[in-house]
Amino acid sequence: MESRGNLDLTRQIEELEEEVSTLLKQKAYLQDTCRRAGEEIQDLKSTVKALENTVEQVLNPLRKDGLL
């Protein structure tokens, strides 16, 4: 590989720094997105649990009376 001197190395360093900066921004975005998704999953789990409890409250008397 032919060397083009300091200017070529400076350009390569700048390109790598830009790439690192872009990757760090992507990392931050993905971390934030994963945090928000995790919160949403927890909210959905809570909703499912509440609905399961409601269904049981409705069905238990019916089971007790032999209607189910």
HUGI-V528124 format. One record per residue. N is the residue number from 1. SS is DSSP state (@ for helix, = for strand, . for the rest). PSI is psi in whole degrees, -180 to 180 (* if undefined). OMEGA is omega as a letter, one per 40 degrees, with the letter a starting at -180 (none if undefined). Layout:
BEGIN
N;SS;PSI;OMEGA
N;SS;PSI;OMEGA
END
This chain:
BEGIN
1;.;131;a
2;.;132;i
3;.;139;i
4;.;12;i
5;.;-167;a
6;@;-35;a
7;@;-40;i
8;@;-43;i
9;@;-39;i
10;@;-42;i
11;@;-42;i
12;@;-41;i
13;@;-45;i
14;@;-42;i
15;@;-41;i
16;@;-39;i
17;@;-40;i
18;@;-42;i
19;@;-43;i
20;@;-44;i
21;@;-44;i
22;@;-44;a
23;@;-38;i
24;@;-38;i
25;@;-42;i
26;@;-41;i
27;@;-48;a
28;@;-43;i
29;@;-47;a
30;@;-39;i
31;@;-44;i
32;@;-44;i
33;@;-42;i
34;@;-40;i
35;@;-46;a
36;@;-40;i
37;@;-41;i
38;@;-42;i
39;@;-42;i
40;@;-41;i
41;@;-44;i
42;@;-42;i
43;@;-43;i
44;@;-40;i
45;@;-42;i
46;@;-42;i
47;@;-44;i
48;@;-45;i
49;@;-44;i
50;@;-41;i
51;@;-39;i
52;@;-43;i
53;@;-41;i
54;@;-45;i
55;@;-43;i
56;@;-40;i
57;@;-34;i
58;@;-41;a
59;@;-33;a
60;@;-47;i
61;@;-36;i
62;@;-40;i
63;@;-44;a
64;@;-39;i
65;.;0;i
66;.;19;a
67;.;-10;i
68;.;*;none
END
